[in-house]
Amino acid sequence: MEQKLNGMKKVCYTWCKRGITTLPFVILGMIMFVVGNMIGGAANAIIAVGLVLYAGTMIKSRLSIKSYLRSYLVMFISGMLGTFASMNYVSCILLNFVAMFVFIYVFEDEILPKNYFIVGGMFILAQMIPYKFSMIPERLMTFAFSFAMVSLFIFIIKQKVKIPTSDRFVIQGFRELSKQLWEFKEDNATGRNHKELSKLSVDFSKEIYNDVAKQYGVLNEGQTYLFHVMLCLEQIEQIANQSRFYYKSEDAVYFRELGVIFSNAAENNNEKDNFKILSEKLMDFLETHHLQHMKLEEEFKIIIERLADELSYCKKLHSKKIDSAKGIDFKLNQLKKHFSLQSCRGRFALKAAILNGISFTISYKLPFSRSFWLPLLVYMITCEFHHEETKSALNRVGGTAVGLLVFLSITEFIPNRIRLVLVLFVSIWMLLSSSSQFISMVFATQIAIVSMMPFQMSMWRALGIRLVIVIASALMVWIIGKVLLRTEKHHALSYRKRELMESYQNIADELEKVLLKAENSQYVNELLLEVQLTTDSIQGLAQDQQVIDKEPIDNIILPSCRAFRIEIIHVFMIFHFYDIPDSERDHFLSEIGVLKSILHSIKSRNYSEIKKEDDGRTLNNIDLHLSDSIRHIKQMAQGINLLKVSHKNLS
């Protein structure tokens, strides 16, 4: 009982905190609604309020002005296409299929589910009330006013509210690393196999990805700087874990002093040029401190020197510069990869476009106002996975039923003169504060009914139409989602594995280029970020469904993926550190060839072609890491093969 009460208190606290946070957005929405209504009536008021959701996504972003303008331009284009779609029946059918497909296909993201939602939502909202071509100037004026209001609002909030910066992950990494290094005592190396920095690196990547997705999927200079530092810290943790097997008491000073350097850097994080000072201290440390084990000393030297080199470019920390040509090229390559019915993104975009086209085709001919509820609700219920669509449909219908009861018992008795304003204010506030689809639908129902009566229809007719349209929308999405291009999480899991192998193949190609001193691809950082977040998303997909056996994923595939990623990054750093002699280059190219061959076999599901025996290792550090990389990939293949058998048995 006490545990339930504590849970309820936590929920209430979270809701109150979100309510306070969202209150400024509600006030902004009400102001924009009134002004939009004055500019061009209810049709433009809806557009203005829709942009409040866009403002919410931009508060924590750290985009450059150029990237921000580009993101607003996307919203403007979406709204104007919706405007043209509402002008006649032909444009309605054509644009609602084509434009919706493009929006979801371009902006859907496997790492950020619903990334398309606000862009597509603006397209839908712009069609809520049919628009005439002669009224275009009013709509342009609404977008211009909304842009000014949203930009001013974002600027003020960012000045008043302290938004945590991404470099806090690096500072936390310094602190965590110092604790791990202090575990090396004079008599023995205590402690466990640490993975805290690997987890911290994933959290960092997730945070910056919100902005990376708005930058065509590429990192800006500041993000690249921090990403490289996090990769180095992760490598030091890995080598420190291995050091426990070679540790001698004479090495205690080395680890203690290195821990002190990182601890001081964490404590002095507010000092100017803190990263540059740390870089200099690390280089001084390498000159005066050494380990007893020669190869271990070599490993640490490579990574610490690389870290010091990365830290020295601290002027890039606050740079938001990106190469637009690089970003567009990367985005086009990504879109080409997903242009297939085998791709979950391609299937979802096509399904959503069909649903949107059908719902607008029907709503256009319905004989009553507010027929736009049908496509709006269809859009809100539609999900990538059918299981989630079913859950969403039930929540929407249930929330509407409860919302109707709330209206009959409370909202109906609010005096007419204040009802519309009061319901709009409270309901929008609750909609923005709640993460529950059910609760959101309860309050959305209040807005829907109040906006119709008593001006357009009687209360009972409004209640009946609302309930029928919600049920019709839910049934339409559920039936079409079940019979047309049905996708479930185990399908996505299979496709993500292939994506992961393809990304690793590209990374192996980059290794060859480094080894041959050829021109490097400009997408290495993006590929490394992609494999890290894809691995994490595979874990999330595996936990959320019951169709396949999770044991091979949790115990073999994911650990092997993460270990392989760490090894391959280390090989990159070694290749950059050493001048590889010609006599050894062919041997390393052969090893990379084996790596690529195994990756190709996993991707094409030819598990029989992968040799099960382990390759012999030489004493050479590079050979050791390449051999470990091959070993981890072979383990991954065995896990995927087990997963395939388990899935077949369950089928």
FIRO-63341 format. One record per residue (C-alpha): chain; x, z, y; residue number from 1. Coordinates in pm, whole numbers, plus 50000, padded with zeros to 5 digits. Example, Ala and Ser with C-alpha at 12.3 -4.5 7.8 and 13.67 -1.06 7.14 Angstrom:
2
<volo A,<51230,50780,49550>,1>
<volo A,<51367,50714,49894>,2>
! end
This chain:
651
<volo A,<50000,50000,50000>,1>
<volo A,<50279,50095,50237>,2>
<volo A,<50457,49769,50157>,3>
<volo A,<50141,49571,50246>,4>
<volo A,<50107,49760,50574>,5>
<volo A,<50470,49686,50661>,6>
<volo A,<50409,49321,50579>,7>
<volo A,<50104,49312,50807>,8>
<volo A,<50301,49481,51086>,9>
<volo A,<50575,49222,51050>,10>
<volo A,<50321,48938,51069>,11>
<volo A,<50157,49091,51379>,12>
<volo A,<50495,49142,51545>,13>
<volo A,<50598,48782,51472>,14>
<volo A,<50268,48648,51607>,15>
<volo A,<50288,48861,51926>,16>
<volo A,<50644,48746,51984>,17>
<volo A,<50544,48381,51940>,18>
<volo A,<50240,48437,52160>,19>
<volo A,<50457,48560,52447>,20>
<volo A,<50697,48270,52396>,21>
<volo A,<50421,48008,52397>,22>
<volo A,<50227,48147,52697>,23>
<volo A,<50427,47937,52950>,24>
<volo A,<50346,47624,52746>,25>
<volo A,<49975,47709,52757>,26>
<volo A,<49985,47747,53136>,27>
<volo A,<50176,47417,53163>,28>
<volo A,<49916,47251,52937>,29>
<volo A,<49625,47375,53149>,30>
<volo A,<49790,47253,53473>,31>
<volo A,<49866,46913,53321>,32>
<volo A,<49512,46889,53180>,33>
<volo A,<49356,46949,53523>,34>
<volo A,<49587,46708,53707>,35>
<volo A,<49558,46445,53432>,36>
<volo A,<49182,46469,53452>,37>
<volo A,<49199,46421,53830>,38>
<volo A,<49423,46114,53792>,39>
<volo A,<49219,45927,53533>,40>
<volo A,<48960,46141,53357>,41>
<volo A,<48960,46299,53012>,42>
<volo A,<49154,46011,52851>,43>
<volo A,<49459,46087,53066>,44>
<volo A,<49411,46463,53044>,45>
<volo A,<49455,46438,52665>,46>
<volo A,<49780,46244,52714>,47>
<volo A,<49916,46508,52950>,48>
<volo A,<49836,46794,52713>,49>
<volo A,<49990,46603,52421>,50>
<volo A,<50324,46604,52604>,51>
<volo A,<50325,46985,52603>,52>
<volo A,<50408,46964,52230>,53>
<volo A,<50697,46735,52318>,54>
<volo A,<50823,46992,52571>,55>
<volo A,<50824,47253,52294>,56>
<volo A,<51064,47046,52084>,57>
<volo A,<51305,46998,52375>,58>
<volo A,<51351,47360,52489>,59>
<volo A,<51625,47442,52238>,60>
<volo A,<51780,47096,52239>,61>
<volo A,<52122,47035,52390>,62>
<volo A,<52084,46664,52451>,63>
<volo A,<52259,46472,52724>,64>
<volo A,<52043,46344,53009>,65>
<volo A,<52074,45995,52864>,66>
<volo A,<51950,46109,52522>,67>
<volo A,<51667,46306,52682>,68>
<volo A,<51551,46002,52882>,69>
<volo A,<51568,45792,52566>,70>
<volo A,<51353,46042,52374>,71>
<volo A,<51091,46045,52652>,72>
<volo A,<51096,45666,52657>,73>
<volo A,<50997,45673,52289>,74>
<volo A,<50699,45895,52377>,75>
<volo A,<50604,45659,52660>,76>
<volo A,<50620,45352,52433>,77>
<volo A,<50413,45533,52171>,78>
<volo A,<50148,45626,52429>,79>
<volo A,<50130,45276,52576>,80>
<volo A,<50099,45114,52233>,81>
<volo A,<49813,45353,52163>,82>
<volo A,<49657,45251,52495>,83>
<volo A,<49670,44880,52405>,84>
<volo A,<49535,44956,52056>,85>
<volo A,<49223,45115,52207>,86>
<volo A,<49132,44809,52416>,87>
<volo A,<48965,44594,52148>,88>
<volo A,<48886,44584,51776>,89>
<volo A,<49160,44336,51680>,90>
<volo A,<49441,44526,51853>,91>
<volo A,<49299,44848,51707>,92>
<volo A,<49332,44724,51348>,93>
<volo A,<49666,44547,51395>,94>
<volo A,<49854,44810,51596>,95>
<volo A,<49723,45106,51401>,96>
<volo A,<49877,44964,51088>,97>
<volo A,<50199,44812,51223>,98>
<volo A,<50287,45069,51490>,99>
<volo A,<50214,45369,51267>,100>
<volo A,<50428,45223,50988>,101>
<volo A,<50718,45173,51233>,102>
<volo A,<50687,45522,51385>,103>
<volo A,<50688,45701,51051>,104>
<volo A,<50949,45476,50893>,105>
<volo A,<51188,45516,51187>,106>
<volo A,<51134,45884,51270>,107>
<volo A,<51054,46043,50932>,108>
<volo A,<51353,46242,50813>,109>
<volo A,<51427,46391,50473>,110>
<volo A,<51608,46685,50635>,111>
<volo A,<51348,46740,50912>,112>
<volo A,<51002,46696,50759>,113>
<volo A,<50733,46597,51014>,114>
<volo A,<51000,46473,51257>,115>
<volo A,<50769,46176,51322>,116>
<volo A,<50466,46393,51399>,117>
<volo A,<50479,46418,51779>,118>
<volo A,<50565,46049,51831>,119>
<volo A,<50284,45938,51600>,120>
<volo A,<50055,46202,51749>,121>
<volo A,<50101,46056,52097>,122>
<volo A,<50001,45715,51959>,123>
<volo A,<49681,45867,51815>,124>
<volo A,<49595,46072,52128>,125>
<volo A,<49627,45766,52352>,126>
<volo A,<49337,45610,52157>,127>
<volo A,<49102,45905,52174>,128>
<volo A,<48896,45740,52447>,129>
<volo A,<48887,45356,52469>,130>
<volo A,<49089,45231,52766>,131>
<volo A,<49050,44927,52992>,132>
<volo A,<49338,44708,53104>,133>
<volo A,<49241,44762,53469>,134>
<volo A,<49311,45135,53426>,135>
<volo A,<49675,45087,53321>,136>
<volo A,<49812,45204,53663>,137>
<volo A,<49636,45539,53616>,138>
<volo A,<49791,45584,53273>,139>
<volo A,<50136,45497,53408>,140>
<volo A,<50084,45750,53685>,141>
<volo A,<49987,46014,53425>,142>
<volo A,<50306,45951,53226>,143>
<volo A,<50517,45966,53542>,144>
<volo A,<50355,46294,53652>,145>
<volo A,<50385,46440,53301>,146>
<volo A,<50753,46343,53280>,147>
<volo A,<50822,46519,53612>,148>
<volo A,<50628,46831,53509>,149>
<volo A,<50780,46853,53160>,150>
<volo A,<51135,46795,53291>,151>
<volo A,<51093,47061,53561>,152>
<volo A,<50945,47302,53308>,153>
<volo A,<51229,47252,53059>,154>
<volo A,<51487,47297,53337>,155>
<volo A,<51328,47624,53458>,156>
<volo A,<51291,47769,53107>,157>
<volo A,<51652,47687,53023>,158>
<volo A,<51765,47861,53342>,159>
<volo A,<51557,48172,53277>,160>
<volo A,<51587,48205,52899>,161>
<volo A,<51927,48228,52734>,162>
<volo A,<51938,47967,52458>,163>
<volo A,<52196,48055,52187>,164>
<volo A,<52480,47804,52172>,165>
<volo A,<52604,47644,51852>,166>
<volo A,<52956,47787,51891>,167>
<volo A,<52814,48127,51786>,168>
<volo A,<52844,48002,51427>,169>
<volo A,<53217,47946,51474>,170>
<volo A,<53258,48294,51626>,171>
<volo A,<53065,48443,51336>,172>
<volo A,<53289,48242,51104>,173>
<volo A,<53600,48395,51261>,174>
<volo A,<53452,48742,51213>,175>
<volo A,<53354,48681,50851>,176>
<volo A,<53689,48523,50765>,177>
<volo A,<53881,48819,50909>,178>
<volo A,<53682,49057,50684>,179>
<volo A,<53763,48848,50377>,180>
<volo A,<54134,48832,50459>,181>
<volo A,<54149,49210,50507>,182>
<volo A,<54038,49255,50146>,183>
<volo A,<54392,49163,50038>,184>
<volo A,<54553,49507,49999>,185>
<volo A,<54914,49604,49934>,186>
<volo A,<54847,49687,49571>,187>
<volo A,<54590,49420,49477>,188>
<volo A,<54352,49154,49602>,189>
<volo A,<54009,49313,49582>,190>
<volo A,<53674,49155,49648>,191>
<volo A,<53468,48877,49504>,192>
<volo A,<53440,48501,49521>,193>
<volo A,<53314,48459,49877>,194>
<volo A,<53069,48189,49982>,195>
<volo A,<52955,48332,50316>,196>
<volo A,<53126,48063,50523>,197>
<volo A,<52978,47788,50308>,198>
<volo A,<52631,47931,50379>,199>
<volo A,<52716,47969,50747>,200>
<volo A,<52830,47606,50754>,201>
<volo A,<52492,47496,50614>,202>
<volo A,<52308,47702,50880>,203>
<volo A,<52524,47545,51152>,204>
<volo A,<52457,47194,51020>,205>
<volo A,<52081,47260,51009>,206>
<volo A,<52081,47377,51370>,207>
<volo A,<52272,47084,51517>,208>
<volo A,<52075,46835,51306>,209>
<volo A,<51767,46881,51528>,210>
<volo A,<51964,46714,51808>,211>
<volo A,<52160,46480,51580>,212>
<volo A,<51830,46328,51461>,213>
<volo A,<51745,46245,51824>,214>
<volo A,<52088,46081,51867>,215>
<volo A,<52031,45807,51607>,216>
<volo A,<52171,46043,51342>,217>
<volo A,<52526,46063,51485>,218>
<volo A,<52713,46363,51623>,219>
<volo A,<52817,46388,51986>,220>
<volo A,<53170,46499,52082>,221>
<volo A,<53081,46869,52112>,222>
<volo A,<52901,46874,51778>,223>
<volo A,<53190,46689,51613>,224>
<volo A,<53437,46945,51751>,225>
<volo A,<53243,47243,51611>,226>
<volo A,<53170,47061,51284>,227>
<volo A,<53542,47004,51223>,228>
<volo A,<53621,47369,51299>,229>
<volo A,<53351,47487,51056>,230>
<volo A,<53489,47258,50784>,231>
<volo A,<53836,47409,50830>,232>
<volo A,<53703,47767,50815>,233>
<volo A,<53517,47679,50497>,234>
<volo A,<53841,47543,50348>,235>
<volo A,<54033,47861,50437>,236>
<volo A,<53766,48069,50261>,237>
<volo A,<53800,47850,49951>,238>
<volo A,<54179,47879,49942>,239>
<volo A,<54156,48255,50002>,240>
<volo A,<53928,48280,49698>,241>
<volo A,<54187,48096,49488>,242>
<volo A,<54469,48311,49630>,243>
<volo A,<54350,48616,49437>,244>
<volo A,<54492,48459,49118>,245>
<volo A,<54842,48416,49269>,246>
<volo A,<54851,48721,49495>,247>
<volo A,<55160,48938,49525>,248>
<volo A,<55189,49263,49718>,249>
<volo A,<55443,49102,49954>,250>
<volo A,<55164,48868,50075>,251>
<volo A,<54955,49154,50219>,252>
<volo A,<55111,49121,50564>,253>
<volo A,<55037,48747,50574>,254>
<volo A,<54664,48796,50508>,255>
<volo A,<54634,49104,50729>,256>
<volo A,<54798,48937,51029>,257>
<volo A,<54593,48619,50983>,258>
<volo A,<54278,48835,50968>,259>
<volo A,<54377,49007,51293>,260>
<volo A,<54416,48671,51468>,261>
<volo A,<54064,48563,51368>,262>
<volo A,<53919,48905,51451>,263>
<volo A,<54069,48895,51802>,264>
<volo A,<53932,48544,51852>,265>
<volo A,<53583,48669,51756>,266>
<volo A,<53605,48969,51993>,267>
<volo A,<53739,48762,52285>,268>
<volo A,<53481,48485,52249>,269>
<volo A,<53374,48512,52615>,270>
<volo A,<53725,48448,52745>,271>
<volo A,<53806,48114,52897>,272>
<volo A,<54016,47889,52670>,273>
<volo A,<53964,48127,52377>,274>
<volo A,<53982,47842,52126>,275>
<volo A,<54298,47701,52282>,276>
<volo A,<54463,48045,52271>,277>
<volo A,<54365,48078,51905>,278>
<volo A,<54518,47736,51834>,279>
<volo A,<54851,47846,51982>,280>
<volo A,<54847,48176,51793>,281>
<volo A,<54783,47998,51463>,282>
<volo A,<55079,47764,51518>,283>
<volo A,<55301,48062,51602>,284>
<volo A,<55174,48238,51290>,285>
<volo A,<55276,47947,51066>,286>
<volo A,<55631,47960,51201>,287>
<volo A,<55678,48332,51133>,288>
<volo A,<55469,48406,50820>,289>
<volo A,<55504,48277,50466>,290>
<volo A,<55355,48337,50120>,291>
<volo A,<55547,48399,49799>,292>
<volo A,<55369,48124,49608>,293>
<volo A,<55505,47792,49733>,294>
<volo A,<55204,47572,49656>,295>
<volo A,<54963,47828,49797>,296>
<volo A,<55175,47842,50111>,297>
<volo A,<55151,47464,50133>,298>
<volo A,<54772,47470,50097>,299>
<volo A,<54729,47727,50373>,300>
<volo A,<54971,47545,50600>,301>
<volo A,<54777,47217,50574>,302>
<volo A,<54443,47376,50661>,303>
<volo A,<54561,47619,50929>,304>
<volo A,<54760,47346,51100>,305>
<volo A,<54455,47119,51087>,306>
<volo A,<54239,47399,51230>,307>
<volo A,<54487,47463,51511>,308>
<volo A,<54492,47092,51590>,309>
<volo A,<54110,47073,51601>,310>
<volo A,<54085,47387,51819>,311>
<volo A,<54331,47243,52070>,312>
<volo A,<54073,46981,52176>,313>
<volo A,<53852,47255,52325>,314>
<volo A,<53763,47039,52627>,315>
<volo A,<53530,46847,52394>,316>
<volo A,<53328,47161,52317>,317>
<volo A,<53067,47102,52588>,318>
<volo A,<53078,46722,52579>,319>
<volo A,<52748,46555,52486>,320>
<volo A,<52889,46205,52485>,321>
<volo A,<52786,45972,52201>,322>
<volo A,<52862,45611,52128>,323>
<volo A,<52520,45441,52150>,324>
<volo A,<52641,45128,51967>,325>
<volo A,<52769,45344,51682>,326>
<volo A,<52439,45535,51673>,327>
<volo A,<52223,45224,51661>,328>
<volo A,<52438,45070,51387>,329>
<volo A,<52421,45392,51182>,330>
<volo A,<52043,45416,51227>,331>
<volo A,<51994,45053,51121>,332>
<volo A,<52203,45111,50808>,333>
<volo A,<51993,45416,50724>,334>
<volo A,<51668,45223,50774>,335>
<volo A,<51791,44938,50552>,336>
<volo A,<51867,45188,50278>,337>
<volo A,<51508,45319,50281>,338>
<volo A,<51333,44980,50302>,339>
<volo A,<51199,44997,49950>,340>
<volo A,<50896,45127,49763>,341>
<volo A,<51141,45334,49559>,342>
<volo A,<51220,45527,49877>,343>
<volo A,<50990,45821,49949>,344>
<volo A,<51013,45742,50319>,345>
<volo A,<50910,45379,50269>,346>
<volo A,<50618,45479,50044>,347>
<volo A,<50498,45745,50286>,348>
<volo A,<50519,45516,50589>,349>
<volo A,<50315,45249,50412>,350>
<volo A,<50055,45499,50286>,351>
<volo A,<50016,45661,50629>,352>
<volo A,<49986,45320,50798>,353>
<volo A,<49710,45216,50556>,354>
<volo A,<49523,45543,50607>,355>
<volo A,<49558,45519,50983>,356>
<volo A,<49439,45159,50990>,357>
<volo A,<49135,45233,50771>,358>
<volo A,<49036,45547,50965>,359>
<volo A,<49053,45373,51304>,360>
<volo A,<48870,45067,51169>,361>
<volo A,<48584,45296,51060>,362>
<volo A,<48588,45520,51370>,363>
<volo A,<48574,45219,51601>,364>
<volo A,<48229,45131,51461>,365>
<volo A,<48082,45482,51440>,366>
<volo A,<47774,45519,51665>,367>
<volo A,<47865,45848,51837>,368>
<volo A,<48127,45983,52073>,369>
<volo A,<48414,46188,51934>,370>
<volo A,<48447,45947,51640>,371>
<volo A,<48822,45971,51711>,372>
<volo A,<48816,46300,51518>,373>
<volo A,<48830,46095,51197>,374>
<volo A,<49172,45925,51252>,375>
<volo A,<49312,46237,51421>,376>
<volo A,<49223,46457,51124>,377>
<volo A,<49341,46194,50875>,378>
<volo A,<49677,46187,51054>,379>
<volo A,<49703,46568,51053>,380>
<volo A,<49615,46599,50683>,381>
<volo A,<49839,46316,50557>,382>
<volo A,<50165,46441,50402>,383>
<volo A,<50454,46282,50217>,384>
<volo A,<50371,46462,49891>,385>
<volo A,<50023,46456,49736>,386>
<volo A,<50036,46824,49640>,387>
<volo A,<50089,46913,50007>,388>
<volo A,<49804,46677,50108>,389>
<volo A,<49570,46861,49872>,390>
<volo A,<49670,47195,50020>,391>
<volo A,<49638,47061,50376>,392>
<volo A,<49292,46914,50304>,393>
<volo A,<49164,47247,50166>,394>
<volo A,<49306,47437,50464>,395>
<volo A,<49142,47198,50713>,396>
<volo A,<48800,47215,50545>,397>
<volo A,<48817,47593,50499>,398>
<volo A,<48941,47648,50854>,399>
<volo A,<48659,47432,50991>,400>
<volo A,<48395,47624,50796>,401>
<volo A,<48526,47956,50928>,402>
<volo A,<48560,47803,51277>,403>
<volo A,<48191,47708,51274>,404>
<volo A,<48098,48067,51182>,405>
<volo A,<48321,48199,51464>,406>
<volo A,<48148,47962,51707>,407>
<volo A,<47800,48074,51600>,408>
<volo A,<47890,48443,51616>,409>
<volo A,<48114,48457,51927>,410>
<volo A,<48183,48135,52121>,411>
<volo A,<47818,48036,52159>,412>
<volo A,<47744,48350,52362>,413>
<volo A,<48016,48292,52624>,414>
<volo A,<47851,48193,52956>,415>
<volo A,<47847,47815,53010>,416>
<volo A,<48026,47829,53346>,417>
<volo A,<48345,47977,53197>,418>
<volo A,<48316,47871,52832>,419>
<volo A,<48514,47544,52847>,420>
<volo A,<48810,47684,53043>,421>
<volo A,<48823,48010,52847>,422>
<volo A,<48797,47841,52505>,423>
<volo A,<49060,47581,52598>,424>
<volo A,<49303,47847,52718>,425>
<volo A,<49262,48087,52425>,426>
<volo A,<49243,47816,52158>,427>
<volo A,<49547,47622,52280>,428>
<volo A,<49738,47950,52299>,429>
<volo A,<49643,48034,51940>,430>
<volo A,<49721,47681,51821>,431>
<volo A,<50072,47698,51967>,432>
<volo A,<50131,48055,51846>,433>
<volo A,<50014,48015,51486>,434>
<volo A,<50202,47839,51209>,435>
<volo A,<49901,47855,50974>,436>
<volo A,<49701,47535,50926>,437>
<volo A,<49393,47742,50841>,438>
<volo A,<49404,47952,51162>,439>
<volo A,<49490,47647,51372>,440>
<volo A,<49182,47469,51237>,441>
<volo A,<48959,47765,51324>,442>
<volo A,<49055,47738,51691>,443>
<volo A,<49068,47358,51695>,444>
<volo A,<48704,47371,51589>,445>
<volo A,<48617,47580,51897>,446>
<volo A,<48772,47316,52126>,447>
<volo A,<48597,47032,51942>,448>
<volo A,<48247,47185,51961>,449>
<volo A,<48276,47310,52320>,450>
<volo A,<48395,46968,52440>,451>
<volo A,<48076,46805,52304>,452>
<volo A,<47792,47039,52389>,453>
<volo A,<47573,47077,52582>,454>
<volo A,<47666,46757,52774>,455>
<volo A,<47663,46504,52486>,456>
<volo A,<47462,46649,52197>,457>
<volo A,<47288,46961,52074>,458>
<volo A,<47485,47248,51920>,459>
<volo A,<47358,47195,51564>,460>
<volo A,<47427,46823,51575>,461>
<volo A,<47779,46889,51705>,462>
<volo A,<47841,47144,51428>,463>
<volo A,<47710,46910,51160>,464>
<volo A,<47911,46607,51279>,465>
<volo A,<48228,46813,51300>,466>
<volo A,<48192,46945,50945>,467>
<volo A,<48104,46604,50799>,468>
<volo A,<48400,46430,50966>,469>
<volo A,<48645,46698,50851>,470>
<volo A,<48521,46672,50492>,471>
<volo A,<48525,46289,50509>,472>
<volo A,<48883,46292,50645>,473>
<volo A,<49000,46531,50374>,474>
<volo A,<48838,46324,50098>,475>
<volo A,<48978,45997,50235>,476>
<volo A,<49334,46130,50245>,477>
<volo A,<49307,46301,49906>,478>
<volo A,<49161,46001,49722>,479>
<volo A,<49392,45738,49876>,480>
<volo A,<49690,45973,49840>,481>
<volo A,<49612,46016,49470>,482>
<volo A,<49566,45650,49378>,483>
<volo A,<49788,45469,49630>,484>
<volo A,<50167,45517,49647>,485>
<volo A,<50139,45872,49518>,486>
<volo A,<50458,46068,49563>,487>
<volo A,<50542,46419,49446>,488>
<volo A,<50845,46638,49498>,489>
<volo A,<51002,46555,49162>,490>
<volo A,<50998,46186,49266>,491>
<volo A,<51175,46282,49590>,492>
<volo A,<51423,46489,49390>,493>
<volo A,<51518,46188,49179>,494>
<volo A,<51558,45965,49484>,495>
<volo A,<51765,46225,49675>,496>
<volo A,<52009,46246,49383>,497>
<volo A,<52067,45872,49406>,498>
<volo A,<52106,45899,49783>,499>
<volo A,<52362,46174,49734>,500>
<volo A,<52564,45965,49491>,501>
<volo A,<52555,45671,49731>,502>
<volo A,<52683,45891,50015>,503>
<volo A,<52963,46022,49794>,504>
<volo A,<53056,45664,49703>,505>
<volo A,<53086,45586,50074>,506>
<volo A,<53304,45895,50120>,507>
<volo A,<53526,45782,49831>,508>
<volo A,<53560,45445,50006>,509>
<volo A,<53679,45632,50315>,510>
<volo A,<53939,45814,50106>,511>
<volo A,<54077,45478,49996>,512>
<volo A,<54096,45363,50359>,513>
<volo A,<54287,45676,50461>,514>
<volo A,<54525,45630,50169>,515>
<volo A,<54583,45263,50252>,516>
<volo A,<54616,45347,50622>,517>
<volo A,<54332,45107,50690>,518>
<volo A,<54090,45149,50976>,519>
<volo A,<53868,45451,50915>,520>
<volo A,<53491,45427,50927>,521>
<volo A,<53339,45589,51232>,522>
<volo A,<53075,45755,51013>,523>
<volo A,<53283,46001,50805>,524>
<volo A,<53144,46306,50991>,525>
<volo A,<52787,46182,50953>,526>
<volo A,<52840,46121,50581>,527>
<volo A,<52982,46471,50529>,528>
<volo A,<52692,46622,50724>,529>
<volo A,<52447,46415,50521>,530>
<volo A,<52579,46521,50181>,531>
<volo A,<52577,46886,50284>,532>
<volo A,<52216,46883,50406>,533>
<volo A,<52095,46656,50124>,534>
<volo A,<52235,46902,49869>,535>
<volo A,<52054,47183,50048>,536>
<volo A,<51728,46983,50054>,537>
<volo A,<51759,46917,49679>,538>
<volo A,<51769,47291,49625>,539>
<volo A,<51454,47332,49837>,540>
<volo A,<51269,47057,49646>,541>
<volo A,<51368,47209,49312>,542>
<volo A,<51236,47552,49407>,543>
<volo A,<50898,47421,49527>,544>
<volo A,<50768,47251,49214>,545>
<volo A,<50715,47317,48844>,546>
<volo A,<50746,46971,48685>,547>
<volo A,<51115,46985,48594>,548>
<volo A,<51351,47243,48451>,549>
<volo A,<51530,47414,48740>,550>
<volo A,<51815,47559,48533>,551>
<volo A,<52038,47244,48529>,552>
<volo A,<51987,47210,48906>,553>
<volo A,<52064,47572,48994>,554>
<volo A,<52343,47632,48743>,555>
<volo A,<52519,47295,48715>,556>
<volo A,<52420,47025,48964>,557>
<volo A,<52416,47218,49294>,558>
<volo A,<52734,47426,49229>,559>
<volo A,<52915,47107,49122>,560>
<volo A,<52791,46919,49433>,561>
<volo A,<52914,47193,49665>,562>
<volo A,<53246,47232,49485>,563>
<volo A,<53300,46855,49489>,564>
<volo A,<53227,46838,49863>,565>
<volo A,<53483,47111,49936>,566>
<volo A,<53746,46941,49719>,567>
<volo A,<53689,46598,49873>,568>
<volo A,<53722,46739,50227>,569>
<volo A,<54047,46904,50123>,570>
<volo A,<54178,46572,49989>,571>
<volo A,<54091,46411,50325>,572>
<volo A,<54294,46675,50505>,573>
<volo A,<54590,46635,50267>,574>
<volo A,<54592,46257,50310>,575>
<volo A,<54597,46302,50687>,576>
<volo A,<54873,46564,50661>,577>
<volo A,<55114,46386,50426>,578>
<volo A,<55279,46046,50452>,579>
<volo A,<55203,45928,50097>,580>
<volo A,<55494,45732,49945>,581>
<volo A,<55421,45386,49804>,582>
<volo A,<55533,45498,49457>,583>
<volo A,<55243,45750,49438>,584>
<volo A,<54978,45558,49631>,585>
<volo A,<54874,45337,49338>,586>
<volo A,<54829,45642,49117>,587>
<volo A,<54602,45812,49371>,588>
<volo A,<54406,45490,49421>,589>
<volo A,<54354,45481,49045>,590>
<volo A,<54219,45839,49052>,591>
<volo A,<53984,45752,49336>,592>
<volo A,<53874,45449,49134>,593>
<volo A,<53783,45679,48844>,594>
<volo A,<53588,45895,49090>,595>
<volo A,<53395,45596,49224>,596>
<volo A,<53325,45470,48872>,597>
<volo A,<53172,45803,48771>,598>
<volo A,<52962,45814,49088>,599>
<volo A,<52837,45462,49020>,600>
<volo A,<52748,45557,48661>,601>
<volo A,<52550,45860,48779>,602>
<volo A,<52368,45651,49038>,603>
<volo A,<52278,45382,48781>,604>
<volo A,<52204,45649,48514>,605>
<volo A,<52465,45518,48268>,606>
<volo A,<52572,45863,48151>,607>
<volo A,<52720,45728,47828>,608>
<volo A,<52995,45557,48031>,609>
<volo A,<53125,45890,48160>,610>
<volo A,<53403,46034,47947>,611>
<volo A,<53338,46398,47860>,612>
<volo A,<53701,46500,47807>,613>
<volo A,<53883,46647,48102>,614>
<volo A,<54178,46457,48248>,615>
<volo A,<54519,46619,48250>,616>
<volo A,<54655,46756,48574>,617>
<volo A,<55000,46725,48721>,618>
<volo A,<55163,46990,48936>,619>
<volo A,<55113,46776,49245>,620>
<volo A,<54866,46931,49493>,621>
<volo A,<54690,46602,49562>,622>
<volo A,<54650,46531,49191>,623>
<volo A,<54513,46880,49142>,624>
<volo A,<54237,46832,49401>,625>
<volo A,<54152,46480,49285>,626>
<volo A,<54135,46603,48925>,627>
<volo A,<53912,46891,49031>,628>
<volo A,<53691,46644,49220>,629>
<volo A,<53654,46431,48906>,630>
<volo A,<53585,46741,48696>,631>
<volo A,<53308,46857,48933>,632>
<volo A,<53150,46511,48935>,633>
<volo A,<53153,46504,48554>,634>
<volo A,<52983,46844,48547>,635>
<volo A,<52728,46711,48794>,636>
<volo A,<52662,46411,48567>,637>
<volo A,<52610,46641,48267>,638>
<volo A,<52362,46848,48469>,639>
<volo A,<52169,46541,48583>,640>
<volo A,<52162,46412,48227>,641>
<volo A,<52016,46745,48110>,642>
<volo A,<51765,46726,48395>,643>
<volo A,<51661,46375,48285>,644>
<volo A,<51607,46493,47925>,645>
<volo A,<51411,46799,48040>,646>
<volo A,<51191,46583,48261>,647>
<volo A,<51126,46339,47974>,648>
<volo A,<51027,46625,47743>,649>
<volo A,<50792,46772,48002>,650>
<volo A,<50638,46430,48063>,651>
! end
